[in-house]
Amino acid sequence: MTDDQQQPTAPQRALITGITGQDGSFLTELLLEKGYEVHGIVRRSSTLERSRLNQFYGDAGVYEKRLFLHYADLSDTTTIRRIINKVQPTEFYHLAGQSHVGLSFDIPESTCDLTAMGSLRIMEILRDLPNPPKFLHASSREIFGTPTISPQDEATPINPNSPYGCAKAFATQMTKIYREAHGLFFCNAICYNHESPRRGENFVTRKVTLAAARIKAGLQKSVSLGDLDSARDWGYAKDYVQAMWLMLQQSRADDFVLATGESHTIRDLLQTAFSHVGINWQDHVKIDNRFKRPADAHELLGNPRKAIEQLGWQRSVTFEQLIHLMVDEDVRGSGKR
């Protein structure tokens, strides 16, 4: 066989937990564009959330050809092991978990079982493989709790102050331990808040953009919120999954903070969203202490320098552009309700 007649290279195979979520759907799009064969692990109860992948179900050249879904729960080690052995992924993106911080105070046990122990179960399965895939764990800025250092980076001490943050801290540390103790290509993407029109309606950004759209359309009169002075580092989810992919293309596994380096308050969010549709937010916002989280950090701000310098990663939109994008999509959606 001549050099011109070499066998074609087999496509990269990625396995994604949380594929029906915001990040999972954007990552699926990215990987398919790059020629990957994509497999996703989904819970049967996530049927309604699979709408984020709707664009692929009717594409005969993609669904069940390059995109495959497998049913399993993160507590079902036997089924997950069977799926991994069948797929033999070259890259594994672990995005699944109970991701709502406030809710974790109400369901701490299930949050820790799913987010902490579910992650460990996957790591144990991967460790036993003869050729383990590169592994990315989607960590969270909640591992830092209420930090005394701002902005936070990869060296900031881990000190969670919520059940969700504690569960993520465990999974983050175990990822690092497996990398160092077993020589595995395991990475943590320490993600700050990242949003999009696909964000769940129970998250404050989407709650605000949807309220602005619905109030403009006459479908809603007000929105109830907690601490308006709480500040967060908000980025675009589509940019963050690009960084996740870049992390697994490096020659050496490492952890990276994914953030914008900019902080904005809930007031900033309200002003940006409501002014975009010509509404004064102060006429429509009610303060409800039920939405104030216990032990909530007043401000969280990430330092993305390492990701920028080592991955060549850059965000593609500003905070204002992101919120306008979300409002515009919710305005279109409100017209269909």
C-alpha angles and dihedrals in degrees: 000000000000125000088257090056099052118144112264114258114255113247120257112261120215127190116202130191112201091029093153093057129090095269094038093055093049091046091050090054092048095049094046089051088054092053099257127150102233127206125183133196112218136177115235087234090061092072093112092050092054088088088094087071096044093115090067102046094074095042106100091193093057115027111078087358103066101353120059131176124207126192118232143125121232089240091057100087095170095056094043091051090050091051093048092049090049097046098037092199123204090205129031121197113193106198101143126108145100097294105181112101097197093049091053090071089061096043106027096150097053090041091056094042093052101035102033107025094032088059093047092051090056093048091052091052092049093047091059095053119105090227108024116200124237106273131210122190115198101225126181142231085239088083087077094058108188101349124201090208123073128224099027122220139175091289096052111120115257110241112152122194102189134057089246092051091048092051091048091047090055093050091045093052093045090052089054092045093051090049094051101034099040102027093240127155094244121152139184120217101200098204126197119203109311122182144182140156085280092063115120116261091239091069116092097237093054091040089058098043092046091048091051091052095045094045089050089052093048092246097115135026105200147358128224119221140166127222109007092188094059108118129208140178103242123190138166116275093217090060092049096055088051087058091048090055091047090053091061092048093063124104092235131039116243143151123257136191110227111202143120098240090232128107127209131178128227086254089058089049092051093047093049095046101041097041088054089067095037099256131131104233093204089069093059110034124098123190114230118180090206087077093057108102122224113255091002117176110241094216135011120185127173131210110220096182095115093051091047095048101038102031098032087232124162132174116244103209138040124237091259093049091049094052092045089051091053094045092049091053092048090049089055091046094048090058089061097049 
